[in-house]
Amino acid sequence: MKFLIAVSLLVAALFISFPGDARSRKTPTEDEIRRTLQTVTRQEKALRREVNDLQVELNKVKTRKHAEQKKSTANTLARPGALEEDIDLDHAPYGYFGALRFRHGITITTSPLLGLKSAFNASDLLYEYPSMNEDLLLLRQRQYFELHLLEVGDTLDNRAIVVLSGALEGQIIHRRDFDHRTRGDVNLTTAELDIMPMFSTWANGLIVLDYDDSPPATGSRVTNARIYLSRGFLTIGNLAVSPLYFTLGQMYVPFGKYGSAMLTTPLTKSLARIEARAAVLGYYHQGFYTSVYGFQGSKTSGSDHVFRQGGLNSGYQNGGFDIGAGYVTNIADSEGMQDNGIPPFVTTFLPENIRRDVLTQFGGFGETPSGNNLQHSVPALNGHMEFSHGPLGVLLEYITAVRSFAPQDVTFNGAGAFIRVMHAEIDFTTHYHNKPILFGFAYGQTWQALAFNLPKNSYSFVISTSIWKNTMAGIEFRHDVNYGRTALASTTGSSLPVPPANIGGHRNMITLQFGAYF
């Protein structure tokens, strides 16, 4: 470029020095040419110095502009309500990747809503939100997001915004069961899509689509991989205006916490979590939360009302500390009591290919004819506490029935079963070569829950890490101790015993899991 400039100047100087038609002027002398070249050389050097000075000034302007942009972004993130603290501006050429982009027309996005990037281990994604009190968590998320929109002169009342998240998780399992038989499996355990529409400043919802990984009664489970609605609800509320909110839809009712870093399901969740189509009226203010809820329930006996079952949930949450308690009118509505995982029927074929399903064992109240025709409801209480400080996390939960089941419904050692369950867990997180590593140990115990296909004691140890962005790999060892061989359980009038092959002994299971999240 500089050579071309010099040549251009030389040509221009020659034309200036020798005006007129070339044919009409005399040939320049050697001294004239030498003086002209010296003049052009001086002009070229002066121009080069000027170009260098301009380049220096341009670099200074770029540096000053970048510093001001970085300072402005840091000030924006320092405001109250900022959701993302780990910002890498060096890899963000367009500045703060926050609420301003929604003002420019973004209406569909992946989580997290704000910040340049998600956490390396995907812990801040929508999929990773706890499924209990989920409506309140999403309502608070929307409130924080609305504050950021207002800062850039936008609002959710201008247009709806949809947040997408999801996961794929696979497991390889090897276990030696209570009956001393060795079994193994390879399974896609999770294929989930989460959709959170924020309709306006007063309405948001959640749609969770999952797939069924369980095997059908006959044939391959690959042919049974149906997609279904796991959860779907609408929440009306605005915590910036009122502490009250209302939720209607299909959800896990707010009874229990069921938090765990284990790869397998804790006993509390296996036994007591309740999914229903319910209505929830909630209250939240400065960390204190309370909700009352009602739903139809599965119990077929007794009077019929709009809300035949319901409960109350209350607690306090501040940072890494959460403590709460809850009450539900009938624990028999839980997923683990409606379906305990035992196939209740044996299928035989009579002459002329007539199919006959013979009820041989208790598969849960919902899997047994007239199983929900209970003598009476069984209320239950829940207490939970979660605490995290630095790398350490502690989880405690206890659930107990308020009264025993009627002997006609569920027995344990000849009397109505009085069911309880607990879970205790301690987790420690560290880093190795900038990769997060979690070590966790959990202990669970049940009382008189033999009829629901749960062990007496459970010990679990897990190690998990995020090798790559938005992934998780982990391995867990679990040791379950069953009820003793002298323990007896029966259901529905003592006509359906628990299989004796599953009484006594212990089970060892190794689970290897890999997941990817967005």
N, C-alpha and C positions, 0 to 999 in steps of 0.2 A: 504493500500500500504506500509506504513512504517513498519507495523508488518511483512509483507511478506519479506521485505528487511532484517529485523533483523533476522528472522528465516533462511533465505538463508545464511547470514553471519555466523550464528552459525554452520550450517551444514558444510559450507566450512572450517571454523576454526577447526572443529572436524576432518575433513579429513586431513587437513594440520598438525594438532598436532599429529595425529596417522597414520603415513604413513604405507604402506604395507598392506598385506592381513589381514583382521580382525581376521581370524582364527589363524594366526601365531604370533600375538602380544599379550602381556600380558594386563590384565585388568588395566585401569588407576586408580590411587589412588584418594581419595577424594580431596586432596590438588591440584592435577594436574587439576582435573575438575573445582575446584573453580578458579584457576588462569586463566584457559582457558575462563571461563565465564566472568571474569573481563576484559580480553583483548577484547573479542567480544563486551562487553557493551561499552567500551571506543571507539571502532571503529564505533559502531552504532551511538553514540552521535556525533562523529566528522562528520560522513556522513550526519546526520540530519541537523547539522549546515551548512554544505556546500550546501545542497539542499535548505535551507531557504535563504541563501545568493544569490543563483542563481535565486530563485523566485523573490526576491527584485529587482535584476538587470533586469530581464525580464519585470517586471512591469514598471520600469523606461524607458526602451526602448520603450514599447508600448505607454506610455504617451507622450514621446518626439516625436514619429512618428505621433501620432494623432494631436499634436500641430502644427507640421510642415505641415501636410496635410491641416489642417484648415487654416493656414496662407497662403499657396499656393493658395487655392481655393478663399479666400477673395481677394488676389491680382489679380487673374484672373478676378473676377467679377468687380473689381474696374476700369478696363480698359475702355476707351471710347467705347460706342456702346453696353455696356451690357444692356440686355433687362429685366433682372429680378433682383430686389433688395432685395426681401424678401426671404432669403435663410435660411433653417433650416438644418445645417450640422449634427446635432445630430441624425437626422432621415435619413441620407444619408450614409450608410456604405460604399458605393463605390465611395465616393468623389463627385466631381463636375459633375452634370448630365447635361452637356452642349454639345458643339460642338464635343467633343472627341468621344461621342457615335456614331456619324454618320461616323466617320473615321473607326469605328469597324464594319460597315456594316449595320447600321440601314437605311432603305430607306422609310419606311412608319411610320408615327408618328401622334399623336394628338397634338393640339396646347395647350400651347405656345411652340415654338421651343426650347427655351433656358430656363434654370433655373430648380430648383428642383421641383417646384410645381406651379400651376396656382393660380391666385387670388381666394380668398374664394368665392366671388360672381360671378366668371366666367367672369369678365369684360375684361380680356385679351385674351379671346378665339377668334378664327377666326370668329365664328358666330356673335360675338358682334361688329365686325368692322362696321363702318358706310357704308351703301350701296352706298353713293354718293362719287364720286372721288375714287371709290374702287380700280381701277387699280393702281392709284398712291400710295395708302396706302400699297397695297401688294408689289409693286415695292420697296418701302422703307424698308418694312419688309425683303424682300429678300436681300437687300444690307447689312443690319445689320447682317443677318445670314451669309452671305458670308464672312464678316470680321472675324467672329468667326471661321469659317471653316479654313481660311487662317492661323489663329493663331496656329492651331493644324496640319498644313501641309496638309489640304484637300481643295477641291474645288468642286463646283457643276458641273464642267465639267467632273468629274470622273464618276458620275452616277446621275440620277434624284432622287429627294426626293419628296414624296407626303405627304401633311399635311391634316388631316381629322378633321372635326368639325361638329357640328349639334345641334339640339334642338328638344324637345317635349314640347309643351305648351297647356294647357287646360284652358278653361274659363267657369265660371258660370255667367250668365247675367240675371238681372231682370230690366225691364224698364217700365215706363209709357209714352206712345208715344204722339205725337202731337195730335192724334185723341182721346186722353183720354182713350185708351185701354191699358190694362196691358199685357205684354208679358214677357216670360222667355225662357231661352235656356241653354243647356249644350253642349259644342262643343270642339273638338280638333282643335284648331286654327292653330297650327304649327306642322309640322312633316318634318323637313328639314335636308338635308345632304349637307355639304359644302366640296368640294374637291379642294385643291390648289396644282397643280403639279408645281414644280420648275424644268424645263427641263434642264437648263444650266445657266451659268452666264449671259446670254443675253435673256432668254425667261422664262416666267412663265404664268400661267393662272388661271382660276377659273371656276369650274362647281358647280352650285347650283341646287339641286333637291328638289322640294317641292311637296305638294299634294293639291288637290282642295277640300276645305271644304264647298263649296257652294252647295245648293240643286239643282237638275236638274229641268227641267220644270214639269216633272211628276215623281212620285216615291220618294224613300228615298234618302237622300244625302249620306247615307252609300254606296249605289251602285254607287255613282258618285265620290268616293274618288280616283281619278286617280292621278298618279305621272307624273309630267311634268318638263321640264327644265325651271327653273325660270330665271337663268342668266348663261351665258357661254361665256368667251372671252379669247383671247390670247394677251399678252403684250410683245413687243420687246423693250428692253432697258437695260441699265446698268448705273445707276446714278453715280457710281464711275468713269466712263469713260466719259460720256456725260450727260448733263442735259435734253436731248430730249428723248422722248419715244413715241411709237405708239401702239395703242390698237384697236383690231378689234373683233367684236362679238355682242352678245345680252347682253345689260346692261341698267342700268339707266343712261341716258345721264347727264353730269355734269351741270345741271341747278337746283339750290336750294340746301338746306342742310337738312331740315326736321328732325333735331334732336329733341328728346323728351324722357323724362323718364315716360311719361304717358302710361297706358295700352291700351287705345284706340288711334285711329289715329288722329293726329292734322289736322286741316282744310287745312293748306298749303299742306300737303302731299296728302290729299284726292282730292284736286282740281288740283294740278299743276305737280306732279311727272310724268316724261315721261320715258317709257321703249321702247327701239327700238333696232334694229340691226344697229349698227353705227360704224363709224371709228373715232378715236380720236387721234389727235397729241398734245402731252403735253410737258410742260417745267417745271422743278423744280430745284430750287437752293436756299439753305440756308433759307428755309421757304417760299419763294415766288413761287407760282404755277400759271400756265396759261395753258389753253387748248382750242383748237378749234375742233369742231366736226360736222359731217354731217350724215344725214340719209334720207331714202326715205320719211317717213311720211305717213299719212293716207289720206291726201287731194287728191281727185281725179280730181279736176278741175285744169286748168292751164297747162303749159307746163311740159313735162316729162324729168327729168334729173337724173343722178346718185344720186346726193345729192339735193333733192328738199327742204329739210329743214336742219337747222343746228343752231349753236350758238357759243357763246364764254363764257368762265368762267375764273375768275382770283381772286386771293386773297393772303393772307399771314397767315401763321400758325406758332406759336411758343409756345410750351408747352401747357398750357390750354387756349391759346388765338387763335381765328380763326376769320378772317373777310374776306368777299369776296362779289363779285357781278357777275351777269351773265345775258346773253341775249339769247333768243331763237326766231326763226323766226315765229313759230306758236304754241301758247299755246293750241290750239284745239287738238293737238296730245297727250295731257296728259291722263293718265289712267282714271281720274275722269271725263273728258269730253267725252271720248270715251264710257264709261260705268258708268252711275250714280247710278246704283243699283236698278232702277225701272224696273220691268218687262214690256217690251213695248207691248207685245201681250196678247190678251185673246183668248184662244183656245176653239172653239166650234166644235160640230160634226153635220154635216148635215145628212139627210136620207142616207141610205146605208153605214153608218159609214164613211162618207167622212169628213176628218179633215179640219178645216178652222181656220187659225190664223189671227185674226183681230188686226190691229195696232191701239191701243187706246191712247197711251201716249208716251212721249219722254223718251227713255231709254239711251240716249247718242248718239253721232254722229256715233259711230261704231255699235250700235244696231238698227239703223234706216235706212231703204232703202234710198240710195242716201244722207244719212246724212252728209257724208264727201265731198259732192259736194258743197263746200263753195263758197260764192261770192268772198271772199278774205281771205288771211291768217291774223292771229291776233298775232303780235309779243308781247313779254312780257319781263319784267325786273325783276330781283331778287336781293335782298340785304340781307345779313345775318351776324350775329355776335354771337360768342359763347365765354364765358369767365368763367373760373373756378379758384378759389383761396381757397386753404384749403377745408373746408367743403361746400363752397358756389359755386353754378353754375348758370349762367344766359344765356338764349338763346333768341335771337330776330331774326325774319325773316319777310320780307315783299315782296310780289309779286304783280305786277300790269301789266295789259295789256297796250300796247302802244297806241292802238286804239280800238274802239268799234267793236263788231261783226256787221255784216250787219243785218238789220231788217229781211231780208228773212231767216237768220240762227238762231239767238237767240235774243229775245227781253226781256226788262224789263220795265214794265209800258209803253208799247207802243213804245219804242225806242230801238235801238240796244244796247245790254248789254255791259257795260264797267266794266269788272270784276277785282276785287282786293281781296286780302286775306292777313291776317297777323297772326302771332303767337308770344306770349311772355310767357316766362316760367322762374321760379326761383325754384331751388332745393337746399335742405340742407341735408347733410349726416352726421350722427353721429353713435355712437356705443353703444350698450347695451349688457352687458355680452359678450363682444368681438364679437357680431354680428352686421354687418352693417345695418343701418336703414336709408332709404331715405324718406324725406317729400318733395313733389313737388306740386306747384300750377301753372296752365297754363290758359291763356286767348287767345281765338281766335275770329276772326271776318272776315266776308266776306261782299262784296259789290256787289249787282246785280247778285248773283250766285244762285238765286232761281231755275232756270231751271236745275241745276246740283244737286238738292236734298241735298243741304247743308243748315244748319241753319244760321241765321244772327249773333248770338253770341254764344260762347261756354265757359263754365267755368269748370275746372277740378281740382280735388284734389286727390293725390295719396299717399299711404304709402306702401312701399315695403321693404323686408328684405331677407336675405339669412339665412335660418334656418340651413341648412346643406350645405356641400361643393357642389359647382357647381349647386345650386338650387336657385330659386327665388319664393317668394310668395308675392302677393300684392293685395291691394283692392283700387278701384278708384270710386269716385262719380263724375258724369258728369251732368251738367245742360246746356241744349241747348235751346236757344230762337229762334223761327222761325221768318221768315219775317211776317209782319202784314197781316191781311186778305185783306187789300186794295191793296197789292202788286200783280202784275200780271206778268206772264212770259209765253212765248210761243216760239216755235222753228219751223224750216223748214216751213216757209211761214205761220206762225200762225195757222197751222192745228193741232198741237199736244200740248194741254195745259198741264201744270203741274197739277196733281190731286188736286182739291180744298180741299180735306180732309187733306192734308198736309200743308195747309197754315194757319198761325197763331198758337198761343198756345206755349207751351214749353214741353220739354222732360226731364225726370229725369232717369238716368241709373246708376246702381251699377254693377261693374264688379269685380269678384274675379278670380284671375289668379294664376296658379302654373306652373312653368317650370323647366326643368332639361336640363343641357347643358354639352357638352364635346368638 
